[in-house]
Amino acid sequence: MMNGNLIQNGLCPITITKSREVEYRTALIGYYESPEQHRIQFFDFLKQEQQTMLKRWGYEIQDVSKSELGKTIDANPKEGSTKHKL
């Protein structure tokens, strides 16, 4: 459901790998129990997972602000490169 909302709003989906599942659940529970205290930690975790997956898909991750998630629109789709820039 989260990825559907991200995609609908022009953002890249987030995939949580099995190796980071415990860390994800810990961050999520912390956020649910105390949103104000754990908001930045949880958001940074999601951002890091998203960037990791985008790199696997061939996107070049440039300095993207920690306050925003990666957009699905290529910076210059006419480049003809297999690498995408965010």
Backbone bond lengths (Angstrom), bond angles and torsions (degrees), N, CA, C in turn:
res aa  C-N    CA-C-N  psi(-1)  N-CA   C-N-CA  omega(-1)  CA-C   N-CA-C  phi
1 M - - - 1.443 - - 1.530 110.29 -
2 M 1.344 116.69 -41.98 1.456 120.32 179.24 1.526 110.22 -59.66
3 N 1.349 117.56 -46.64 1.452 120.30 -178.77 1.525 111.94 -64.64
4 G 1.321 117.65 -35.14 1.455 120.41 175.71 1.519 111.36 -60.02
5 N 1.314 116.86 -42.68 1.463 120.68 177.71 1.522 111.52 -67.10
6 L 1.329 117.08 -39.61 1.461 120.11 178.31 1.521 111.01 -62.55
7 I 1.339 116.56 -49.65 1.458 121.43 -178.89 1.522 111.15 -61.98
8 Q 1.314 117.11 -43.39 1.461 121.55 -180.00 1.533 111.34 -59.72
9 N 1.326 116.24 -30.12 1.462 120.62 -179.02 1.524 113.06 -98.75
10 G 1.347 116.77 17.35 1.452 121.12 174.10 1.515 114.87 79.41
11 L 1.325 117.59 20.88 1.459 121.30 179.85 1.515 110.64 -112.27
12 C 1.318 116.58 153.68 1.457 121.43 179.66 1.525 110.78 -72.61
13 P 1.329 116.99 145.63 1.463 120.04 177.92 1.525 111.42 -68.51
14 I 1.311 115.44 163.72 1.460 122.15 179.48 1.527 107.78 -118.90
15 T 1.324 116.21 130.69 1.453 121.88 177.67 1.521 108.78 -116.77
16 I 1.313 116.80 127.47 1.456 121.96 177.42 1.526 107.27 -95.70
17 T 1.318 116.23 118.81 1.462 120.20 -179.92 1.524 110.24 -77.00
18 K 1.311 115.34 155.21 1.459 120.71 -178.83 1.528 111.29 -60.13
19 S 1.310 116.92 -34.37 1.462 120.29 -178.72 1.532 112.76 -67.60
20 R 1.325 117.30 -18.74 1.470 120.76 -179.15 1.527 112.48 -114.43
21 E 1.327 116.18 12.23 1.462 121.11 -176.60 1.530 112.46 -61.02
22 V 1.325 117.42 -42.26 1.468 120.55 -179.28 1.532 110.16 -64.63
23 E 1.331 115.75 -42.91 1.471 119.62 178.16 1.529 111.12 -62.80
24 Y 1.341 115.68 -40.07 1.467 120.08 178.30 1.529 111.22 -62.52
25 R 1.323 115.76 -48.25 1.474 119.29 -178.84 1.523 111.67 -63.16
26 T 1.326 116.83 -38.12 1.466 120.96 177.51 1.528 110.69 -63.56
27 A 1.341 116.42 -45.17 1.469 120.50 178.84 1.532 110.70 -64.92
28 L 1.330 116.91 -40.71 1.464 121.27 -179.44 1.526 111.50 -65.11
29 I 1.323 116.90 -44.67 1.469 120.62 178.92 1.523 109.96 -63.63
30 G 1.326 116.85 -42.48 1.464 120.30 177.05 1.514 111.48 -58.95
31 Y 1.338 116.26 -41.33 1.464 120.64 178.80 1.527 111.27 -65.75
32 Y 1.327 117.30 -43.50 1.466 120.51 179.17 1.528 112.07 -63.65
33 E 1.340 116.16 -39.50 1.458 120.28 -177.69 1.531 112.71 -75.70
34 S 1.312 117.28 -34.28 1.462 121.02 -177.17 1.531 109.63 -149.64
35 P 1.347 117.00 78.20 1.461 121.10 -173.63 1.534 114.48 -55.21
36 E 1.293 117.38 -44.60 1.462 119.63 -176.80 1.524 111.80 -64.52
37 Q 1.319 116.30 -37.16 1.459 121.12 -176.79 1.532 112.40 -77.32
38 H 1.337 117.87 -30.43 1.468 121.48 -173.34 1.530 113.77 -111.74
39 R 1.300 118.58 4.10 1.473 122.04 -175.91 1.533 112.14 -57.62
40 I 1.324 117.20 -50.90 1.462 120.38 -176.18 1.521 110.90 -66.33
41 Q 1.324 117.85 -42.11 1.460 122.04 179.35 1.531 110.49 -60.36
42 F 1.317 117.34 -45.58 1.458 121.51 -178.78 1.528 111.21 -67.01
43 F 1.314 116.95 -44.73 1.459 121.05 -179.60 1.528 110.88 -63.76
44 D 1.332 117.05 -42.40 1.468 120.45 178.80 1.525 111.03 -63.55
45 F 1.322 117.48 -37.09 1.461 120.94 176.88 1.530 109.81 -62.14
46 L 1.334 117.40 -48.44 1.465 120.89 -179.97 1.522 111.02 -61.57
47 K 1.319 117.21 -41.60 1.459 122.10 179.61 1.530 110.17 -61.63
48 Q 1.319 117.07 -43.97 1.454 121.44 179.75 1.528 111.15 -63.40
49 E 1.318 117.45 -42.77 1.470 120.90 178.30 1.521 110.88 -64.18
50 Q 1.324 116.77 -40.72 1.460 120.48 179.31 1.530 110.13 -63.29
51 Q 1.304 117.60 -45.55 1.461 120.63 -179.02 1.526 111.63 -64.96
52 T 1.323 117.35 -37.60 1.461 121.35 177.34 1.525 110.16 -60.73
53 M 1.318 116.98 -45.75 1.460 121.00 -179.47 1.530 111.07 -67.15
54 L 1.319 117.43 -40.23 1.462 120.25 179.37 1.526 111.01 -62.34
55 K 1.315 117.47 -38.29 1.466 120.66 176.89 1.519 110.39 -62.57
56 R 1.329 116.94 -40.04 1.474 120.61 177.77 1.518 111.31 -63.52
57 W 1.324 117.17 -31.91 1.469 121.79 -179.97 1.523 112.24 -81.64
58 G 1.323 118.29 -2.47 1.460 121.20 177.11 1.511 115.29 98.49
59 Y 1.317 118.32 10.48 1.456 120.65 177.45 1.520 109.75 -82.42
60 E 1.314 116.94 141.68 1.449 122.28 172.60 1.519 107.18 -89.59
61 I 1.301 116.31 116.65 1.456 120.41 -179.12 1.519 108.50 -89.77
62 Q 1.320 115.47 117.03 1.449 120.59 176.16 1.517 107.90 -96.62
63 D 1.295 117.42 -179.83 1.459 120.56 -179.63 1.518 109.84 -61.53
64 V 1.320 115.31 98.69 1.460 121.63 178.75 1.517 106.94 -103.92
65 S 1.298 116.16 132.58 1.459 121.06 -179.29 1.514 110.31 -57.62
66 K 1.342 116.08 141.66 1.464 119.85 177.76 1.522 111.28 -65.68
67 S 1.325 117.31 -12.32 1.457 119.83 -176.88 1.525 112.74 -89.67
68 E 1.338 117.66 1.10 1.462 118.07 179.26 1.522 110.33 -137.53
69 L 1.311 115.55 152.77 1.453 121.63 176.80 1.519 108.96 -93.31
70 G 1.332 116.92 161.74 1.458 121.91 -178.28 1.517 112.79 -66.66
71 K 1.306 116.02 135.59 1.466 122.41 177.79 1.526 109.82 -82.36
72 T 1.313 117.79 155.04 1.462 121.86 -179.80 1.525 112.07 -87.51
73 I 1.288 118.73 -7.08 1.468 122.27 -176.70 1.528 109.17 -89.50
74 D 1.329 117.45 127.95 1.461 121.60 178.06 1.518 110.49 -67.20
75 A 1.314 116.73 146.76 1.461 121.49 -179.57 1.520 111.07 -66.12
76 N 1.334 117.63 -39.92 1.455 121.39 179.88 1.528 108.51 -146.38
77 P 1.326 117.88 84.13 1.462 120.56 -174.77 1.524 114.35 -65.49
78 K 1.348 119.68 -14.29 1.456 121.98 -178.51 1.529 112.58 -88.04
79 E 1.336 117.81 1.13 1.460 121.29 -179.62 1.521 112.15 -63.03
80 G 1.301 117.36 -31.70 1.457 121.53 -178.52 1.521 113.04 79.88
81 S 1.301 117.81 6.52 1.451 122.04 -179.75 1.532 109.87 -82.84
82 T 1.327 115.48 153.55 1.465 118.80 175.27 1.521 109.77 -80.17
83 K 1.312 117.75 -14.29 1.459 121.78 177.91 1.523 108.57 -88.10
84 H 1.291 116.23 138.85 1.448 122.40 177.08 1.511 108.03 -109.25
85 K 1.292 117.30 147.98 1.459 120.88 -179.66 1.507 110.56 -112.57
86 L 1.309 115.83 140.16 1.458 121.65 176.47 1.499 109.02 -120.47
